[in-house]
Amino acid sequence: MKIGVDLIEIERVRRALARHGESFKERCFTEAERAYCDSKPNPPQHYAGRFAAKEAVGKALGCGVHFTWKEIEVRGRPKPGVYLSGRTARFAEKIGAARIELSMTHARELAAAVAVVVE
């Protein structure tokens, strides 16, 4: 079992969205993730949660930032799940990752995620 955790300030994501807009969204999030986040009353909060989740998954897999953002997709409600594609999926298979458990949370100023890779 391997664990990854990430914590991010929602304001940091809010600034990235204001500064880079669609290019930030398209670089880091899948179409389905963008549709979900943009449908919420406070999109930066949800983008921050998914950003933290992607970082946590990368850390738990041990590939850090050597993945493409959109190769880790957060899916599902109420319990979020992880869908991997591309190089990240191949890496996960190579290291014997059977499944990835994900927990996400956010408060007024922070979003956090914990990912557990079960081998």
Biotite code that builds the C-alpha atoms (Angstrom):
import biotite.structure as struc

atoms = struc.array([
    struc.Atom([0.000, 0.000, 0.000], chain_id="A", res_id=1, res_name="MET", atom_name="CA", element="C"),
    struc.Atom([1.216, 3.495, -0.849], chain_id="A", res_id=2, res_name="LYS", atom_name="CA", element="C"),
    struc.Atom([-0.248, 6.790, 0.328], chain_id="A", res_id=3, res_name="ILE", atom_name="CA", element="C"),
    struc.Atom([-0.170, 10.288, -1.172], chain_id="A", res_id=4, res_name="GLY", atom_name="CA", element="C"),
    struc.Atom([-1.600, 13.476, 0.303], chain_id="A", res_id=5, res_name="VAL", atom_name="CA", element="C"),
    struc.Atom([-1.922, 17.036, -0.958], chain_id="A", res_id=6, res_name="ASP", atom_name="CA", element="C"),
    struc.Atom([-3.236, 20.305, 0.443], chain_id="A", res_id=7, res_name="LEU", atom_name="CA", element="C"),
    struc.Atom([-3.823, 23.447, -1.607], chain_id="A", res_id=8, res_name="ILE", atom_name="CA", element="C"),
    struc.Atom([-5.134, 26.928, -0.936], chain_id="A", res_id=9, res_name="GLU", atom_name="CA", element="C"),
    struc.Atom([-8.340, 27.504, -2.890], chain_id="A", res_id=10, res_name="ILE", atom_name="CA", element="C"),
    struc.Atom([-7.303, 31.129, -3.460], chain_id="A", res_id=11, res_name="GLU", atom_name="CA", element="C"),
    struc.Atom([-4.233, 29.918, -5.371], chain_id="A", res_id=12, res_name="ARG", atom_name="CA", element="C"),
    struc.Atom([-6.485, 28.020, -7.772], chain_id="A", res_id=13, res_name="VAL", atom_name="CA", element="C"),
    struc.Atom([-8.875, 30.985, -7.980], chain_id="A", res_id=14, res_name="ARG", atom_name="CA", element="C"),
    struc.Atom([-5.932, 33.191, -9.061], chain_id="A", res_id=15, res_name="ARG", atom_name="CA", element="C"),
    struc.Atom([-4.771, 30.610, -11.640], chain_id="A", res_id=16, res_name="ALA", atom_name="CA", element="C"),
    struc.Atom([-8.291, 30.469, -13.069], chain_id="A", res_id=17, res_name="LEU", atom_name="CA", element="C"),
    struc.Atom([-8.478, 34.275, -13.227], chain_id="A", res_id=18, res_name="ALA", atom_name="CA", element="C"),
    struc.Atom([-5.013, 34.637, -14.746], chain_id="A", res_id=19, res_name="ARG", atom_name="CA", element="C"),
    struc.Atom([-4.989, 31.714, -17.181], chain_id="A", res_id=20, res_name="HIS", atom_name="CA", element="C"),
    struc.Atom([-8.687, 30.891, -17.571], chain_id="A", res_id=21, res_name="GLY", atom_name="CA", element="C"),
    struc.Atom([-9.497, 28.206, -20.100], chain_id="A", res_id=22, res_name="GLU", atom_name="CA", element="C"),
    struc.Atom([-5.864, 27.318, -20.822], chain_id="A", res_id=23, res_name="SER", atom_name="CA", element="C"),
    struc.Atom([-5.339, 26.316, -17.164], chain_id="A", res_id=24, res_name="PHE", atom_name="CA", element="C"),
    struc.Atom([-8.564, 24.305, -17.159], chain_id="A", res_id=25, res_name="LYS", atom_name="CA", element="C"),
    struc.Atom([-7.789, 22.559, -20.449], chain_id="A", res_id=26, res_name="GLU", atom_name="CA", element="C"),
    struc.Atom([-4.204, 21.747, -19.438], chain_id="A", res_id=27, res_name="ARG", atom_name="CA", element="C"),
    struc.Atom([-5.085, 20.237, -16.050], chain_id="A", res_id=28, res_name="CYS", atom_name="CA", element="C"),
    struc.Atom([-8.641, 18.891, -16.209], chain_id="A", res_id=29, res_name="PHE", atom_name="CA", element="C"),
    struc.Atom([-10.640, 16.610, -18.472], chain_id="A", res_id=30, res_name="THR", atom_name="CA", element="C"),
    struc.Atom([-13.789, 17.815, -20.181], chain_id="A", res_id=31, res_name="GLU", atom_name="CA", element="C"),
    struc.Atom([-15.938, 15.916, -17.669], chain_id="A", res_id=32, res_name="ALA", atom_name="CA", element="C"),
    struc.Atom([-14.056, 17.439, -14.716], chain_id="A", res_id=33, res_name="GLU", atom_name="CA", element="C"),
    struc.Atom([-14.452, 20.944, -16.159], chain_id="A", res_id=34, res_name="ARG", atom_name="CA", element="C"),
    struc.Atom([-18.177, 20.400, -16.703], chain_id="A", res_id=35, res_name="ALA", atom_name="CA", element="C"),
    struc.Atom([-18.595, 19.204, -13.121], chain_id="A", res_id=36, res_name="TYR", atom_name="CA", element="C"),
    struc.Atom([-16.594, 22.035, -11.528], chain_id="A", res_id=37, res_name="CYS", atom_name="CA", element="C"),
    struc.Atom([-18.159, 24.738, -13.701], chain_id="A", res_id=38, res_name="ASP", atom_name="CA", element="C"),
    struc.Atom([-21.648, 23.534, -12.739], chain_id="A", res_id=39, res_name="SER", atom_name="CA", element="C"),
    struc.Atom([-21.015, 24.304, -9.066], chain_id="A", res_id=40, res_name="LYS", atom_name="CA", element="C"),
    struc.Atom([-21.720, 27.627, -7.312], chain_id="A", res_id=41, res_name="PRO", atom_name="CA", element="C"),
    struc.Atom([-18.029, 27.942, -6.308], chain_id="A", res_id=42, res_name="ASN", atom_name="CA", element="C"),
    struc.Atom([-15.990, 26.363, -9.149], chain_id="A", res_id=43, res_name="PRO", atom_name="CA", element="C"),
    struc.Atom([-12.514, 27.223, -7.734], chain_id="A", res_id=44, res_name="PRO", atom_name="CA", element="C"),
    struc.Atom([-13.267, 25.133, -4.647], chain_id="A", res_id=45, res_name="GLN", atom_name="CA", element="C"),
    struc.Atom([-13.985, 22.080, -6.801], chain_id="A", res_id=46, res_name="HIS", atom_name="CA", element="C"),
    struc.Atom([-11.070, 22.674, -9.157], chain_id="A", res_id=47, res_name="TYR", atom_name="CA", element="C"),
    struc.Atom([-8.799, 22.908, -6.095], chain_id="A", res_id=48, res_name="ALA", atom_name="CA", element="C"),
    struc.Atom([-10.105, 19.600, -4.751], chain_id="A", res_id=49, res_name="GLY", atom_name="CA", element="C"),
    struc.Atom([-9.416, 17.860, -8.039], chain_id="A", res_id=50, res_name="ARG", atom_name="CA", element="C"),
    struc.Atom([-6.007, 19.485, -8.349], chain_id="A", res_id=51, res_name="PHE", atom_name="CA", element="C"),
    struc.Atom([-5.107, 18.207, -4.866], chain_id="A", res_id=52, res_name="ALA", atom_name="CA", element="C"),
    struc.Atom([-6.460, 14.767, -5.791], chain_id="A", res_id=53, res_name="ALA", atom_name="CA", element="C"),
    struc.Atom([-4.279, 14.552, -8.899], chain_id="A", res_id=54, res_name="LYS", atom_name="CA", element="C"),
    struc.Atom([-1.211, 15.556, -6.868], chain_id="A", res_id=55, res_name="GLU", atom_name="CA", element="C"),
    struc.Atom([-2.056, 13.001, -4.160], chain_id="A", res_id=56, res_name="ALA", atom_name="CA", element="C"),
    struc.Atom([-2.505, 10.233, -6.738], chain_id="A", res_id=57, res_name="VAL", atom_name="CA", element="C"),
    struc.Atom([0.819, 11.121, -8.391], chain_id="A", res_id=58, res_name="GLY", atom_name="CA", element="C"),
    struc.Atom([2.552, 10.999, -5.018], chain_id="A", res_id=59, res_name="LYS", atom_name="CA", element="C"),
    struc.Atom([0.935, 7.691, -4.057], chain_id="A", res_id=60, res_name="ALA", atom_name="CA", element="C"),
    struc.Atom([1.929, 6.131, -7.372], chain_id="A", res_id=61, res_name="LEU", atom_name="CA", element="C"),
    struc.Atom([5.463, 7.415, -6.902], chain_id="A", res_id=62, res_name="GLY", atom_name="CA", element="C"),
    struc.Atom([5.538, 9.171, -10.252], chain_id="A", res_id=63, res_name="CYS", atom_name="CA", element="C"),
    struc.Atom([5.190, 12.683, -8.791], chain_id="A", res_id=64, res_name="GLY", atom_name="CA", element="C"),
    struc.Atom([4.864, 15.308, -11.484], chain_id="A", res_id=65, res_name="VAL", atom_name="CA", element="C"),
    struc.Atom([5.903, 12.908, -14.239], chain_id="A", res_id=66, res_name="HIS", atom_name="CA", element="C"),
    struc.Atom([2.295, 12.435, -15.291], chain_id="A", res_id=67, res_name="PHE", atom_name="CA", element="C"),
    struc.Atom([0.068, 14.467, -17.502], chain_id="A", res_id=68, res_name="THR", atom_name="CA", element="C"),
    struc.Atom([-2.660, 16.178, -15.526], chain_id="A", res_id=69, res_name="TRP", atom_name="CA", element="C"),
    struc.Atom([-5.494, 14.836, -17.637], chain_id="A", res_id=70, res_name="LYS", atom_name="CA", element="C"),
    struc.Atom([-4.247, 11.237, -17.334], chain_id="A", res_id=71, res_name="GLU", atom_name="CA", element="C"),
    struc.Atom([-5.591, 11.262, -13.766], chain_id="A", res_id=72, res_name="ILE", atom_name="CA", element="C"),
    struc.Atom([-9.330, 11.909, -13.804], chain_id="A", res_id=73, res_name="GLU", atom_name="CA", element="C"),
    struc.Atom([-11.521, 12.233, -10.731], chain_id="A", res_id=74, res_name="VAL", atom_name="CA", element="C"),
    struc.Atom([-14.893, 10.638, -11.366], chain_id="A", res_id=75, res_name="ARG", atom_name="CA", element="C"),
    struc.Atom([-18.045, 9.897, -9.455], chain_id="A", res_id=76, res_name="GLY", atom_name="CA", element="C"),
    struc.Atom([-20.140, 11.161, -6.622], chain_id="A", res_id=77, res_name="ARG", atom_name="CA", element="C"),
    struc.Atom([-20.684, 10.893, -3.728], chain_id="A", res_id=78, res_name="PRO", atom_name="CA", element="C"),
    struc.Atom([-17.466, 8.831, -3.351], chain_id="A", res_id=79, res_name="LYS", atom_name="CA", element="C"),
    struc.Atom([-14.875, 10.021, -5.831], chain_id="A", res_id=80, res_name="PRO", atom_name="CA", element="C"),
    struc.Atom([-12.947, 7.505, -7.849], chain_id="A", res_id=81, res_name="GLY", atom_name="CA", element="C"),
    struc.Atom([-9.848, 7.671, -10.013], chain_id="A", res_id=82, res_name="VAL", atom_name="CA", element="C"),
    struc.Atom([-9.583, 6.819, -13.704], chain_id="A", res_id=83, res_name="TYR", atom_name="CA", element="C"),
    struc.Atom([-6.084, 6.590, -15.179], chain_id="A", res_id=84, res_name="LEU", atom_name="CA", element="C"),
    struc.Atom([-5.088, 6.740, -18.834], chain_id="A", res_id=85, res_name="SER", atom_name="CA", element="C"),
    struc.Atom([-1.947, 7.015, -20.978], chain_id="A", res_id=86, res_name="GLY", atom_name="CA", element="C"),
    struc.Atom([1.506, 6.811, -19.427], chain_id="A", res_id=87, res_name="ARG", atom_name="CA", element="C"),
    struc.Atom([0.085, 7.102, -15.924], chain_id="A", res_id=88, res_name="THR", atom_name="CA", element="C"),
    struc.Atom([-2.105, 4.025, -16.421], chain_id="A", res_id=89, res_name="ALA", atom_name="CA", element="C"),
    struc.Atom([0.847, 2.081, -17.828], chain_id="A", res_id=90, res_name="ARG", atom_name="CA", element="C"),
    struc.Atom([3.015, 3.147, -14.891], chain_id="A", res_id=91, res_name="PHE", atom_name="CA", element="C"),
    struc.Atom([0.316, 2.097, -12.391], chain_id="A", res_id=92, res_name="ALA", atom_name="CA", element="C"),
    struc.Atom([0.058, -1.301, -14.074], chain_id="A", res_id=93, res_name="GLU", atom_name="CA", element="C"),
    struc.Atom([3.853, -1.678, -14.049], chain_id="A", res_id=94, res_name="LYS", atom_name="CA", element="C"),
    struc.Atom([4.062, -1.093, -10.286], chain_id="A", res_id=95, res_name="ILE", atom_name="CA", element="C"),
    struc.Atom([1.126, -3.421, -9.605], chain_id="A", res_id=96, res_name="GLY", atom_name="CA", element="C"),
    struc.Atom([-1.454, -0.869, -8.504], chain_id="A", res_id=97, res_name="ALA", atom_name="CA", element="C"),
    struc.Atom([-4.673, -2.876, -8.258], chain_id="A", res_id=98, res_name="ALA", atom_name="CA", element="C"),
    struc.Atom([-6.869, 0.102, -7.344], chain_id="A", res_id=99, res_name="ARG", atom_name="CA", element="C"),
    struc.Atom([-6.704, 3.634, -5.981], chain_id="A", res_id=100, res_name="ILE", atom_name="CA", element="C"),
    struc.Atom([-8.878, 4.820, -3.120], chain_id="A", res_id=101, res_name="GLU", atom_name="CA", element="C"),
    struc.Atom([-9.427, 8.576, -2.952], chain_id="A", res_id=102, res_name="LEU", atom_name="CA", element="C"),
    struc.Atom([-10.778, 10.931, -0.314], chain_id="A", res_id=103, res_name="SER", atom_name="CA", element="C"),
    struc.Atom([-11.229, 14.663, -0.918], chain_id="A", res_id=104, res_name="MET", atom_name="CA", element="C"),
    struc.Atom([-12.351, 17.514, 1.301], chain_id="A", res_id=105, res_name="THR", atom_name="CA", element="C"),
    struc.Atom([-12.469, 21.285, 1.321], chain_id="A", res_id=106, res_name="HIS", atom_name="CA", element="C"),
    struc.Atom([-13.116, 24.088, 3.753], chain_id="A", res_id=107, res_name="ALA", atom_name="CA", element="C"),
    struc.Atom([-13.446, 27.807, 3.171], chain_id="A", res_id=108, res_name="ARG", atom_name="CA", element="C"),
    struc.Atom([-9.744, 28.309, 2.324], chain_id="A", res_id=109, res_name="GLU", atom_name="CA", element="C"),
    struc.Atom([-8.221, 24.871, 1.731], chain_id="A", res_id=110, res_name="LEU", atom_name="CA", element="C"),
    struc.Atom([-8.797, 21.742, -0.309], chain_id="A", res_id=111, res_name="ALA", atom_name="CA", element="C"),
    struc.Atom([-7.122, 18.425, 0.491], chain_id="A", res_id=112, res_name="ALA", atom_name="CA", element="C"),
    struc.Atom([-6.958, 14.926, -0.896], chain_id="A", res_id=113, res_name="ALA", atom_name="CA", element="C"),
    struc.Atom([-5.578, 11.576, 0.225], chain_id="A", res_id=114, res_name="VAL", atom_name="CA", element="C"),
    struc.Atom([-4.938, 8.764, -2.229], chain_id="A", res_id=115, res_name="ALA", atom_name="CA", element="C"),
    struc.Atom([-4.179, 5.165, -1.301], chain_id="A", res_id=116, res_name="VAL", atom_name="CA", element="C"),
    struc.Atom([-2.760, 2.828, -3.914], chain_id="A", res_id=117, res_name="VAL", atom_name="CA", element="C"),
    struc.Atom([-3.664, -0.749, -3.099], chain_id="A", res_id=118, res_name="VAL", atom_name="CA", element="C"),
    struc.Atom([-1.259, -3.275, -4.610], chain_id="A", res_id=119, res_name="GLU", atom_name="CA", element="C"),
])
